[in-house]
Amino acid sequence: MSASRKQQHVELAVNSDVRFHTKTSGFETIDLPYNALPEIDLADVDTSTRFLGKPLSIPVMLTGMTGGYPDAERINAGLAEACAEIGVAMGLGSMRSALDPNTDTASFTVVRPFASTIPVIANIGAVQLVEEHRAGRLHAALDRLISLVDACAVAIHLNPLQELLQPEGEPRFSGVLNAIEAAVITSPLPVIVKEVGAGISGVVAQRLADVGVTTIDVAGAGGTSWAGVEILRREAADKGTAFWDVGIPTAECVRQCRGIVPTVIASGGIASGTDAAKALALGASMVGVARPALQAFMAEGTDGLCTLLRQWHTDLRRWMFLTGSPTLHRFVDLLHR
C-alpha cells in the first residue's frame, strides 16, 4: 500500500494540476531593491555557501520528494547525480519504509555514492517519530536512517493536513513536540523540522526553537497542495475539497520565522531563480525546490534538471549584481536592512 501511494504521489505531482487554486507563495508581491550604482562586477558575484558542513555552489536544496517503491530508485539516482553536478543539497522523501529491516532500501541507498560531495538529508514523518520514541526505538531508528544514506542531517516532516485528508492517513499528532525534543537530544546529526506545503508560522517556529531546533524548512503554501494531491486520491463522498488551499504563503512564513532559528529554509512555490532570490533577500538562508525539479527530471532526465538549476544559478547571480551584493552574506536578509 505504501509503495503504491508513493508512486501515485509522484505521478499526480508531475502530471496533474495540484497547485493551490487561489493562494500564491507571495513572492510576486516582492520587489528587490534595484541599485543603479552596484560598485561590483558581475564576475565578482559569489553565490557559494556552506550547508551542513559541505560546500554548495548556490544555497539550494532539492527537498524530500520520493522513495520506497521500485521506480524511485531511478528517480533518486538521477536527482542525486544532478545535485552533485551542480553542487546543491538533496533531501530524501519519507523513509518510513526503510525502518523495516525486511524492506528493500535501494531507492534510498542509491544516493550514497553522491553523499561525499553534497549534503544528503534523511527524512522521517512526525507520526512515525512519535511511534519510535514511545516504543523506545528512537535512537536505533535515527541511526538506521542516517547510516543508510550517509546523511548529514535528519528532517522531521510535519504534515497534519496531509494526514487528515490522505485515505490511509494517520492524523495522530499528540506528543510530536516531545518526540522532536528527544530527537534533537538523541540524534548525532542536526535535526531539520519541515512542513510539506502548508507552512510553519512564527508561533510554531518558536515552539520548535524552545526545544532546541535550529533549522526549519517552512515549506509554505503556494506551490504543490498536498491536500489537493490527497483529495484527488480520495474515493470517499466527502473529498474534503474545502481544504485544498489551506496553508500560510511561503513569503509570510519566512517573514514570521526569520530570526527565531539560525537557519530558515524557504520552500513551497519557489518556481524560479527570481523566487529563490526574493526568498533569500527576505531572510531565508537556503531555498528548497521539489515539483519543478521533479518535472524537469521526468521530462528531460538529469540533463534537464541540471539545465534548470544552472538557470537558477544565473538568475541569482544577476539579482545579486543588480542589488550590489557581491556575496550571499550581503544579500541574505537584504529587505530587512
HELIX and SHEET records of a PDB file:
HELIX    1   1 SER A    2  ASN A   15  1                                  14    
HELIX    2   2 PHE A   27  THR A   29  5                                   3    
HELIX    3   3 LEU A   42  ASP A   44  5                                   3    
HELIX    4   4 PRO A   70  ILE A   86  1                                  17    
HELIX    5   5 ARG A   96  LEU A   99  5                                   4    
HELIX    6   6 ALA A  106  THR A  109  1                                   4    
HELIX    7   7 ARG A  112  PHE A  114  5                                   3    
HELIX    8   8 ALA A  126  ARG A  134  1                                   9    
HELIX    9   9 LEU A  138  VAL A  149  1                                  12    
HELIX   10  10 PRO A  160  LEU A  165  1                                   6    
HELIX   11  11 VAL A  176  THR A  186  1                                  11    
HELIX   12  12 GLY A  202  ASP A  210  1                                   9    
HELIX   13  13 TRP A  226  ARG A  233  1                                   8    
HELIX   14  14 THR A  241  PHE A  243  5                                   3    
HELIX   15  15 THR A  250  CYS A  257  1                                   8    
HELIX   16  16 GLY A  273  LEU A  282  1                                  10    
HELIX   17  17 ARG A  291  LEU A  322  1                                  32    
HELIX   18  18 LEU A  328  PHE A  331  1                                   4    
HELIX   19  19 LEU A  334  HIS A  336  5                                   3    
SHEET    1   A 2 THR A  49  PHE A  51  0                                        
SHEET    2   A 2 LYS A  54  LEU A  56 -1                                        
SHEET    1   B 9 VAL A  60  LEU A  62  0                                        
SHEET    2   B 9 ALA A  89  GLY A  91  1                                        
SHEET    3   B 9 VAL A 120  GLY A 125  1                                        
SHEET    4   B 9 ALA A 153  LEU A 158  1                                        
SHEET    5   B 9 VAL A 191  GLU A 195  1                                        
SHEET    6   B 9 THR A 215  ASP A 217  1                                        
SHEET    7   B 9 THR A 263  ALA A 266  1                                        
SHEET    8   B 9 MET A 286  VAL A 289  1                                        
SHEET    9   B 9 VAL A  60  LEU A  62  1                                        
END                                                                             
